[in-house]
Structures are given as structure tokens and as C-alpha cells.
Amino acid sequence: MNRLELENFLSRLTAVNALVVGDLMLDEYLWGKTERISPEAPVQVVDVAGEEVRLGGAGNVINNLAAVGCRVHAVSVVGDDDDGRRLKAMLQEMNIASDGIFLAPGRATSRKTRVLASNQQMMRIDRESNGAIAADQEKKVADHVRKAAKDFQVILVSDYLKGVLTGGVLREIIAIGKEHGIPVVVDPKGADFSKYRGATLLTPNRKEALTAAAIPPGGEKDLRRAGRKLRQALELEALVLTRSEEGMSLFFRDGREEDLPTQAREVYDVTGAGDTVLAFLGAGLGAGMPVDEAARLANLAAGIVVGKVGTSTVSADEILDLVAHRHFDTDLKIKNRDLVSTILAGEREKGRTVVFTNGCFDLLHVGHVKYLQQARRFGDLLVLGLNSDASIRRLKGPKRPLIGEEERAHILAALDCIDYVVVFDEDTPKELIEKLRPDILVKGGDYTPESVVGRDLVESWGGQVEIIRFVAGKSTTGIVEKILQQYREE
């Protein structure tokens, strides 16, 4: 998946509505330093310098979804206590509806307190109830999911074995997903995975998969056997097996298997990595991605989050930055029209002049380069609208282009004079010009100002049209004819 594909996908996430059902909790962090041993016992003394309370458990899934712009609805059961009310208030502050969060008298809201010093976790203290919720609470959860389901593109199930996701609740959720044609993605826990039968996709880690499949820990063959066994026995569309530093293995209904290597640069803390995988798989499926592409996205996100301390989120910019570091030369310049429009609006506020030109640029030659260098001199930024392969075929016939749009985009993005490349599929660049609102529109010498597409638009907002003379005798057609002639002579 290249940067442009990621940008196009990430820009669609604001339209994704995700329903998250599971064990909500509070993650408390006490940060400090340790420089001495207690005189009372042979333990380190941590001088606390700061503290923070975050949403944890299924709340970390919610945080990750919200961080990339998805709309989220949460369903859970927490204690009728101060922590439960605080949790609901935290969701409301994030503009996430809390009407699906039910308070249960006599139940303790889960709170995990982590003590950290010198970037090391020293201790964790858990306060919680983990018994199964009562039958009346099960009914409330199931009824709420059934009522809300029609408004969502994906249901994410985050099971921490704290009692919310009983067998009855899970059966109802999976049945509701099937009824409405909504993918149900589960981060499972425990030794018995039969309660998840019929879900769309499961995301167990290595240990969980081997335990659930009743296969003793062994080598690669045993792990793959566990993945295949669980996928088949649980009637899943796919199983995504997370393998820590080894990345992921995917098992599909049709028997295909695929391995994704880890994307992590450094591993500081794996806390919450499973939540990140669940969130991004769900976001991907909710936006219409195939399972394998959604898994690649989740793998990228997981590689980022394990480089942070504590349960953390991953932003769209961090994912794009990671891809850019792998392809740091030209991918940064190739963008979709929505993102370029946003960038240019900011540049215009700084008083910078935006120049736009467009064309096919099939078989780049010196005439193209000189033309683009001249165009750049009219302003501070040059945006190139590049005809897609489909639009070139419509304009020039079925034998063109000679070079595909992705290759053409990368070749052009390598030129210093070009700041951004946007591929467009229409026959003319008029819609793209209207979206980007350039200050100066440039075309080649075979045009007159009156015949330039988009001239009326640019002049309507105070811009201007410039015509540049082409370098004589240089054209793609001429190059093709020369090649054909020379090879015929041979």
C-alpha cells in the first residue's frame, strides 16, 4: 500500500460508524523517578511527579478509532460507582454517546494503575469486578446493540474477560451482525473460543491461538496448524494471528495464507497493541477494504504504537509518516485532491502563489522538463494535474499511455520544480482546478488563452492564465516514431 492509496483511504474514515462492545476500564498512570530503596522493605521507592487517567480496555479501541476520525458508539456495563460515572463523562467529553454504557449496582468499574519510573513499568495494581454481568444487564446490552446496529458499518468486540461479553451477549452480537450484513471483528480472550463462532474475523495473539486450539507451544508448523484449525472450527471469514516481533499471519476461508512482517522500528511497550490492531482492522472493513488490505493497515499502526509507552493511539499523520520514511523520495509529493486542497489553502494564507498545469507526460522528455521548470517560475508552488491511464486512453486511443500513471507520477514527483502531483480521471482538469483554486494556470504554446480549460474559473477568483512555448521538435509522438523507425531499419 503506497502513500497515495493510504491518503485516499484515511480520508474516507470520517464516514465510518463503528460500534464497539466490550469491557471498558480506566487506565491510571503514575509517573515518577526512583533513586532509593525503602527502609521498610527491600523495594524501590517511586517519587510520583505526575498522574494521568485514560480510557482503557475497549476504551483504547475507541480512542484509536476516534484518533483517525471514525464516529464511535460504545456499549458496555460498568460499576455504579465514581469510576463508572467518570468513565461515562470521559466518553461524553470525546463526543461519544454514553447511552449504551449501563451502570450496575454492586459492580466495581475496572481500574488498572501502572507505576512507571525511568520509562520502566514498576508495578500494576488492579481493582475490578470480573464476574459475569446479570441477566437483566445482558438483555440491556443485546437490546441496545440490536437497536443501534443498522446505523453502523462494523461491530468491534473487545473482550478482556471482565464479564460483559457473556456467551449469550456474544451470540446475540454475532447474530445481529449476520442479520444486518455487518462485519463483526473480535479481539478474543480465554481458552474457549467457541463463544465467538460465526464472527467475521478474530485477532488472537500467538499464545491465545495455541491455547484455544489445544496445541502445545512449538514451532512454526504448530502455530500455522492452530490458525487453520481455529479459522475452520469457528466458521470465520478470516483469522488474523498477531505474532509480536514477527508481524501477522492471515488465514482465509478459501485456504489462502499470508504473512505480514512487523513494521515496528523499536519496541518500548506492547500494552494496547491488540486494541490498535482491532481498531484499524475494524476501520478498514468498515470503509470497505478487503481483509488483507485492512490487516496491512493494522500492521502499520501496531508497529507505531509499540514504540510508545502505555496504551496509546495512532494518528493518520503517523501512519503516513511511516510510509513516507519507507519511500521518502517521491511519495511525499503524490497526493489526492482533497489533501492538496487543504494544503494549498494553508499556503495561500501565508501569501504564497499557487501555479497549476496539467497533462499526460507520457515518456518524459526535455521539452516537458523545460516547460515545467518555466511554469514553476510563475509562483511559489507548482501543482501538476496528471491524466490517469483511463483518461489518456479516452483522449489518445487504446495504445496509450506507454507508461502507467503510478510510474509517471513518481518520475514527475522526482523533479525539484514540482511540489505536488495529483492524478485525475476526468477528460479535462476543470473539476480539479475548481477544487484546488490555483492563482496561475499554465498551458503549452499550442493553446490560446481563450481555449484553455479552466480559464474562466481561474480568472473568476482573480487569477491569470500563462502560455509557455514548447521546445521545438520535442514530443512523445516524435520519440515513438524515431524508435519505431530505428528498429524497423535493424
C-alpha positions as CSV (number, residue, x, y, z in Angstrom):
1,M,0.0,0.0,0.0
2,N,1.6,3.3,-1.1
3,R,1.1,6.7,0.4
4,L,-1.5,7.9,-2.1
5,E,-3.6,4.8,-1.5
6,L,-3.3,5.3,2.2
7,E,-4.3,9.0,1.9
8,N,-7.3,8.1,-0.1
9,F,-8.4,5.5,2.4
10,L,-7.7,7.6,5.5
11,S,-9.7,10.5,4.1
12,R,-12.8,8.2,4.0
13,L,-12.7,7.2,7.7
14,T,-14.8,10.2,8.8
15,A,-17.7,8.4,7.1
16,V,-17.2,5.2,9.1
17,N,-19.6,4.5,12.0
18,A,-18.2,1.8,14.4
19,L,-20.0,0.1,17.2
20,V,-17.6,-1.0,20.0
21,V,-18.9,-3.6,22.5
22,G,-16.7,-4.8,25.4
23,D,-15.0,-4.4,28.7
24,L,-14.4,-0.7,29.4
25,M,-12.0,0.3,32.1
26,L,-9.8,3.1,33.3
27,D,-6.0,3.1,32.9
28,E,-4.2,5.1,35.5
29,Y,-0.6,6.0,35.2
30,L,1.6,7.3,38.0
31,W,4.9,8.7,36.5
32,G,8.0,9.4,38.6
33,K,11.5,8.5,39.3
34,T,13.3,6.1,41.6
35,E,16.6,6.7,43.3
36,R,16.5,4.8,46.6
37,I,15.4,1.7,48.3
38,S,12.7,1.8,51.0
39,P,14.0,1.4,54.6
40,E,10.8,-0.6,55.4
41,A,11.3,-3.4,52.8
42,P,13.7,-4.2,50.0
43,V,11.7,-2.4,47.4
44,Q,12.3,0.7,45.3
45,V,10.6,4.0,46.3
46,V,9.0,5.8,43.4
47,D,8.6,9.6,43.8
48,V,5.5,10.4,41.8
49,A,5.8,13.5,39.7
50,G,2.6,13.2,37.6
51,E,-0.5,11.1,37.0
52,E,-2.9,10.5,34.2
53,V,-6.2,8.6,33.8
54,R,-7.1,7.3,30.3
55,L,-9.8,5.1,28.8
56,G,-8.6,1.5,28.8
57,G,-9.7,-1.9,27.6
58,A,-12.3,-1.4,24.9
59,G,-11.8,2.3,25.6
60,N,-8.4,2.1,23.9
61,V,-10.1,0.7,20.8
62,I,-12.5,3.7,20.9
63,N,-9.5,6.1,21.3
64,N,-7.8,4.7,18.3
65,L,-10.9,4.9,16.1
66,A,-11.6,8.5,17.2
67,A,-8.0,9.4,16.5
68,V,-8.4,8.7,12.8
69,G,-11.8,10.4,12.5
70,C,-14.2,7.4,12.8
71,R,-17.6,8.0,14.6
72,V,-17.9,5.6,17.5
73,H,-20.7,4.3,19.7
74,A,-19.8,2.4,22.8
75,V,-21.7,-0.3,24.6
76,S,-20.6,-1.8,27.9
77,V,-21.5,-2.4,31.6
78,V,-19.5,-0.7,34.3
79,G,-19.9,-0.2,38.1
80,D,-22.4,2.2,39.6
81,D,-19.5,4.0,41.3
82,D,-17.4,7.1,40.9
83,D,-15.1,5.4,38.3
84,G,-18.1,4.3,36.3
85,R,-19.5,7.9,36.2
86,R,-16.1,9.3,35.4
87,L,-15.7,6.9,32.5
88,K,-19.1,8.0,31.1
89,A,-18.1,11.6,31.5
90,M,-14.8,11.0,29.6
91,L,-16.7,9.5,26.7
92,Q,-19.1,12.5,26.6
93,E,-16.1,14.8,26.5
94,M,-15.0,13.0,23.3
95,N,-18.5,13.5,21.9
96,I,-19.1,9.7,22.1
97,A,-22.7,8.8,23.1
98,S,-22.8,7.1,26.5
99,D,-26.4,5.9,26.4
100,G,-25.1,2.4,25.7
101,I,-23.0,2.4,28.9
102,F,-25.0,0.8,31.7
103,L,-24.2,1.2,35.4
104,A,-24.5,-2.0,37.5
105,P,-25.0,-1.6,41.3
106,G,-22.6,-3.6,43.3
107,R,-20.1,-3.9,40.4
108,A,-16.7,-2.3,40.5
109,T,-15.5,-0.4,37.4
110,S,-12.2,-1.8,36.3
111,R,-9.2,0.4,37.1
112,K,-5.6,-0.6,36.3
113,T,-2.9,1.5,38.0
114,R,0.5,1.4,36.5
115,V,3.5,2.8,38.3
116,L,6.3,3.9,35.9
117,A,9.8,5.2,36.6
118,S,12.6,5.9,34.1
119,N,10.4,4.6,31.2
120,Q,10.0,1.3,33.0
121,Q,6.8,-0.2,34.4
122,M,7.5,-1.0,38.1
123,M,4.1,-2.3,39.2
124,R,0.5,-2.7,38.2
125,I,-2.4,-2.6,40.7
126,D,-5.9,-3.9,39.6
127,R,-9.2,-3.0,41.1
128,E,-12.2,-4.6,39.4
129,S,-15.1,-7.0,39.2
130,N,-14.8,-9.7,36.6
131,G,-17.8,-11.9,37.3
132,A,-20.4,-12.3,34.5
133,I,-23.0,-9.5,34.3
134,A,-26.5,-10.3,35.4
135,A,-29.2,-11.5,33.0
136,D,-31.0,-8.1,33.1
137,Q,-27.8,-6.4,32.1
138,E,-27.2,-8.9,29.3
139,K,-30.6,-8.1,27.9
140,K,-29.9,-4.3,28.0
141,V,-26.6,-4.8,26.1
142,A,-28.2,-7.1,23.5
143,D,-31.3,-4.9,23.0
144,H,-29.1,-1.8,22.6
145,V,-26.9,-3.4,20.0
146,R,-29.9,-4.6,18.1
147,K,-31.5,-1.2,18.1
148,A,-28.3,0.6,17.1
149,A,-26.8,-1.8,14.6
150,K,-28.5,-0.5,11.5
151,D,-26.5,2.7,11.7
152,F,-23.1,1.1,11.7
153,Q,-20.7,-0.3,9.1
154,V,-18.7,-2.5,11.6
155,I,-19.1,-4.0,15.1
156,L,-15.9,-4.4,17.1
157,V,-15.9,-6.7,20.1
158,S,-13.1,-6.1,22.7
159,D,-13.1,-9.0,25.2
160,Y,-10.9,-8.6,28.4
161,L,-12.8,-11.4,30.3
162,K,-14.2,-8.9,32.7
163,G,-17.7,-10.3,32.4
164,V,-19.5,-8.1,29.9
165,L,-19.2,-10.4,26.9
166,T,-21.0,-13.5,28.2
167,G,-21.8,-16.3,25.9
168,G,-25.4,-15.0,25.5
169,V,-24.2,-11.5,24.6
170,L,-21.7,-12.7,22.1
171,R,-24.3,-15.0,20.4
172,E,-26.7,-12.0,20.1
173,I,-24.0,-9.7,18.7
174,I,-22.8,-12.2,16.0
175,A,-26.4,-13.0,15.0
176,I,-27.2,-9.2,14.7
177,G,-24.1,-8.7,12.5
178,K,-25.2,-11.5,10.2
179,E,-28.7,-10.2,10.1
180,H,-27.6,-6.7,9.0
181,G,-24.6,-7.8,6.9
182,I,-22.2,-6.0,9.3
183,P,-18.7,-7.4,9.9
184,V,-18.1,-8.5,13.5
185,V,-14.4,-8.3,14.4
186,V,-13.3,-9.8,17.7
187,D,-10.2,-9.5,19.9
188,P,-10.7,-12.7,21.8
189,K,-9.6,-13.9,25.3
190,G,-9.6,-17.1,27.2
191,A,-9.2,-20.8,26.4
192,D,-12.6,-21.4,24.9
193,F,-13.1,-19.6,21.6
194,S,-16.3,-21.5,20.7
195,K,-18.3,-18.5,22.1
196,Y,-17.0,-16.5,19.1
197,R,-18.2,-19.0,16.4
198,G,-19.7,-17.3,13.4
199,A,-17.9,-13.9,13.8
200,T,-16.3,-12.4,10.7
201,L,-12.8,-12.2,12.0
202,L,-10.7,-12.9,15.1
203,T,-7.4,-11.4,16.1
204,P,-5.8,-13.7,18.7
205,N,-2.1,-13.5,19.6
206,R,0.3,-16.4,19.4
207,K,-0.3,-17.7,23.0
208,E,-4.1,-17.3,22.7
209,A,-4.3,-19.2,19.4
210,L,-2.3,-22.1,20.6
211,T,-4.3,-22.3,23.9
212,A,-7.7,-22.1,22.2
213,A,-6.6,-24.7,19.6
214,A,-5.4,-27.0,22.3
215,I,-2.0,-27.3,20.6
216,P,1.2,-27.3,22.8
217,P,3.6,-24.4,22.1
218,G,6.0,-25.5,19.5
219,G,7.4,-24.2,16.2
220,E,6.1,-22.6,13.1
221,K,4.1,-25.7,11.9
222,D,2.2,-25.8,15.2
223,L,1.3,-22.1,15.1
224,R,0.0,-22.5,11.5
225,R,-1.9,-25.6,12.4
226,A,-3.6,-23.6,15.2
227,G,-4.5,-20.8,12.8
228,R,-6.1,-23.1,10.3
229,K,-7.9,-25.1,13.0
230,L,-9.5,-22.1,14.6
231,R,-10.4,-20.5,11.3
232,Q,-12.2,-23.6,10.2
233,A,-13.8,-24.7,13.5
234,L,-15.2,-21.2,14.3
235,E,-16.5,-20.7,10.7
236,L,-14.7,-17.4,10.4
237,E,-14.2,-15.4,7.2
238,A,-10.6,-14.9,8.3
239,L,-8.3,-15.1,11.2
240,V,-5.5,-12.6,11.8
241,L,-2.9,-14.1,14.1
242,T,-0.7,-11.4,15.7
243,R,2.9,-12.6,16.3
244,S,4.6,-9.8,18.1
245,E,8.0,-9.1,16.6
246,E,7.2,-11.5,13.7
247,G,4.2,-9.4,12.4
248,M,1.0,-11.2,11.5
249,S,-0.3,-14.3,9.7
250,L,-3.6,-14.3,7.9
251,F,-5.8,-17.4,7.3
252,F,-8.7,-17.1,4.9
253,R,-11.8,-19.1,4.3
254,D,-10.7,-20.1,0.8
255,G,-7.5,-21.6,2.3
256,R,-5.1,-18.8,1.4
257,E,-2.5,-17.8,3.9
258,E,-0.4,-14.6,4.0
259,D,2.4,-13.4,6.3
260,L,2.9,-9.7,7.1
261,P,6.3,-8.8,8.6
262,T,6.4,-6.4,11.5
263,Q,6.6,-2.7,10.8
264,A,8.0,-1.8,14.3
265,R,11.2,0.2,14.4
266,E,11.7,-0.1,18.2
267,V,9.5,-1.8,20.8
268,Y,9.0,0.0,24.1
269,D,5.7,-1.2,25.3
270,V,3.2,-3.7,23.8
271,T,0.4,-2.5,26.1
272,G,-2.7,-1.9,24.0
273,A,-1.2,-3.2,20.7
274,G,-4.0,-5.7,20.3
275,D,-6.6,-2.9,20.7
276,T,-4.8,-0.9,18.0
277,V,-5.0,-3.9,15.6
278,L,-8.7,-4.4,16.4
279,A,-9.4,-0.7,15.8
280,F,-7.6,-0.5,12.4
281,L,-8.9,-3.8,11.1
282,G,-12.4,-2.6,12.0
283,A,-11.9,0.8,10.5
284,G,-10.6,-0.8,7.3
285,L,-13.5,-3.3,7.0
286,G,-16.0,-0.5,7.8
287,A,-14.6,1.6,5.0
288,G,-14.9,-1.3,2.5
289,M,-11.3,-2.6,2.5
290,P,-10.6,-6.2,1.8
291,V,-9.4,-8.2,4.9
292,D,-5.8,-8.4,3.6
293,E,-5.5,-4.6,3.0
294,A,-7.2,-3.8,6.4
295,A,-4.6,-6.2,8.0
296,R,-1.7,-4.3,6.3
297,L,-3.1,-1.1,7.7
298,A,-3.5,-2.6,11.2
299,N,0.1,-3.9,11.0
300,L,1.4,-0.4,10.2
301,A,-0.5,1.0,13.1
302,A,0.7,-1.7,15.5
303,G,4.3,-1.0,14.5
304,I,3.9,2.6,15.6
305,V,2.0,2.0,18.9
306,V,4.6,-0.4,20.3
307,G,7.1,2.4,20.1
308,K,5.2,4.4,22.7
309,V,4.9,3.9,26.4
310,G,1.5,3.0,27.8
311,T,-1.7,2.3,25.9
312,S,-1.6,4.8,23.1
313,T,-3.3,5.9,19.9
314,V,-2.0,6.2,16.3
315,S,-2.9,9.1,14.1
316,A,-3.4,9.2,10.3
317,D,-0.3,11.5,10.1
318,E,1.8,9.0,11.9
319,I,0.8,6.2,9.5
320,L,1.5,8.4,6.5
321,D,4.9,9.5,8.0
322,L,5.9,5.8,8.5
323,V,5.1,5.1,4.8
324,A,6.9,8.2,3.7
325,H,10.1,7.1,5.6
326,R,10.0,3.9,3.6
327,H,9.5,5.8,0.3
328,F,10.8,9.2,1.3
329,D,11.7,10.4,-2.2
330,T,8.6,10.8,-4.3
331,D,5.6,9.5,-2.2
332,L,5.5,12.8,-0.2
333,K,4.6,14.7,-3.3
334,I,1.9,12.4,-4.8
335,K,-1.4,13.2,-3.0
336,N,-5.2,13.1,-3.5
337,R,-7.1,16.2,-4.4
338,D,-8.7,16.7,-1.1
339,L,-5.4,16.7,0.8
340,V,-3.8,19.0,-1.7
341,S,-6.7,21.4,-1.5
342,T,-6.3,21.6,2.3
343,I,-2.5,22.1,2.0
344,L,-2.9,24.8,-0.6
345,A,-5.5,26.7,1.5
346,G,-2.9,26.9,4.2
347,E,-0.2,28.0,1.8
348,R,-2.4,30.8,0.4
349,E,-2.9,32.1,3.9
350,K,0.9,32.5,4.1
351,G,0.7,34.6,0.9
352,R,2.2,32.0,-1.4
353,T,1.2,31.9,-5.1
354,V,0.0,28.5,-6.4
355,V,0.7,27.6,-10.0
356,F,-1.2,24.7,-11.8
357,T,-0.6,22.9,-15.0
358,N,-1.8,19.5,-16.3
359,G,-1.1,16.9,-18.9
360,C,-0.3,13.3,-19.8
361,F,3.5,13.4,-19.7
362,D,3.8,10.0,-21.3
363,L,7.6,9.4,-21.9
364,L,9.0,12.4,-20.1
365,H,11.5,14.3,-22.3
366,V,13.5,17.5,-22.2
367,G,10.6,19.6,-23.6
368,H,8.4,18.5,-20.7
369,V,11.2,19.3,-18.2
370,K,11.8,22.8,-19.6
371,Y,8.1,23.5,-19.7
372,L,7.6,22.5,-16.0
373,Q,10.7,24.5,-14.9
374,Q,9.3,27.6,-16.6
375,A,5.8,27.0,-15.1
376,R,7.3,26.9,-11.6
377,R,8.9,30.3,-12.0
378,F,5.4,31.9,-12.1
379,G,4.8,31.3,-8.4
380,D,5.9,29.7,-5.1
381,L,4.3,26.2,-5.6
382,L,3.7,24.1,-8.7
383,V,0.9,21.5,-8.7
384,L,0.7,19.1,-11.6
385,G,-2.6,17.5,-12.6
386,L,-1.7,14.2,-14.2
387,N,-4.1,12.4,-16.5
388,S,-4.9,8.9,-15.4
389,D,-4.4,5.9,-17.7
390,A,-8.1,5.7,-18.3
391,S,-8.4,9.4,-19.3
392,I,-5.4,9.1,-21.7
393,R,-6.9,6.1,-23.4
394,R,-10.1,8.1,-24.0
395,L,-8.1,11.0,-25.3
396,K,-5.3,9.3,-27.3
397,G,-6.6,5.8,-28.0
398,P,-6.1,2.3,-26.6
399,K,-2.4,2.1,-27.3
400,R,-1.6,4.9,-24.8
401,P,-0.2,5.6,-22.3
402,L,3.1,3.9,-22.8
403,I,4.0,4.4,-19.1
404,G,1.4,3.7,-16.4
405,E,0.0,6.5,-14.1
406,E,1.9,5.4,-11.0
407,E,5.2,5.3,-12.8
408,R,4.6,8.7,-14.5
409,A,3.6,10.2,-11.1
410,H,6.8,9.1,-9.4
411,I,9.0,10.2,-12.3
412,L,7.4,13.7,-12.3
413,A,7.5,13.9,-8.5
414,A,11.2,13.4,-8.7
415,L,11.6,16.8,-10.4
416,D,12.5,19.6,-8.0
417,C,10.3,22.1,-9.8
418,I,7.1,20.1,-8.9
419,D,5.7,20.4,-5.4
420,Y,2.6,18.1,-5.7
421,V,1.2,15.6,-8.3
422,V,-2.5,14.9,-8.4
423,V,-3.8,12.1,-10.7
424,F,-7.2,12.9,-12.2
425,D,-9.6,10.6,-14.1
426,E,-11.8,13.1,-15.9
427,D,-11.3,14.1,-19.5
428,T,-10.4,17.6,-18.6
429,P,-8.9,19.1,-15.4
430,K,-11.8,21.5,-14.8
431,E,-13.1,19.8,-11.7
432,L,-9.6,19.6,-10.3
433,I,-8.9,23.3,-11.0
434,E,-12.2,24.2,-9.2
435,K,-11.1,22.2,-6.2
436,L,-7.6,23.5,-6.0
437,R,-8.3,27.1,-6.9
438,P,-4.8,28.0,-8.3
439,D,-3.6,31.6,-8.7
440,I,-2.0,30.9,-12.1
441,L,-3.0,28.4,-14.7
442,V,-0.2,27.4,-17.2
443,K,-0.6,25.7,-20.5
444,G,1.7,24.9,-23.5
445,G,2.2,27.0,-26.6
446,D,-0.2,25.1,-28.8
447,Y,-3.1,26.7,-26.8
448,T,-4.5,30.2,-26.9
449,P,-5.7,31.8,-23.6
450,E,-9.3,31.5,-24.8
451,S,-9.1,27.8,-25.4
452,V,-7.5,26.9,-22.0
453,V,-9.9,24.7,-19.9
454,G,-10.5,26.3,-16.6
455,R,-9.5,29.9,-17.7
456,D,-12.9,31.2,-16.7
457,L,-12.7,29.7,-13.2
458,V,-9.2,31.0,-12.5
459,E,-10.0,34.5,-13.7
460,S,-13.2,34.5,-11.7
461,W,-11.2,34.4,-8.4
462,G,-8.6,36.9,-9.7
463,G,-6.1,34.5,-11.1
464,Q,-4.5,34.5,-14.6
465,V,-3.5,32.3,-17.4
466,E,0.0,32.0,-18.8
467,I,1.1,30.3,-22.1
468,I,4.6,28.8,-22.4
469,R,6.2,27.9,-25.7
470,F,7.2,24.3,-26.1
471,V,10.8,23.3,-27.0
472,A,10.7,22.8,-30.8
473,G,10.9,19.3,-32.1
474,K,10.4,17.5,-28.8
475,S,7.3,15.3,-28.3
476,T,6.3,11.9,-27.2
477,T,4.9,11.1,-30.6
478,G,8.3,12.0,-32.2
479,I,10.2,9.8,-29.8
480,V,7.9,6.8,-30.5
481,E,8.2,7.3,-34.3
482,K,12.0,7.6,-34.0
483,I,12.2,4.3,-32.0
484,L,9.9,2.5,-34.5
485,Q,12.0,3.8,-37.5
486,Q,15.3,2.7,-36.0
487,Y,14.1,-0.7,-35.0
488,R,12.5,-1.3,-38.4
489,E,15.8,-0.4,-40.1
490,E,17.6,-3.0,-37.9
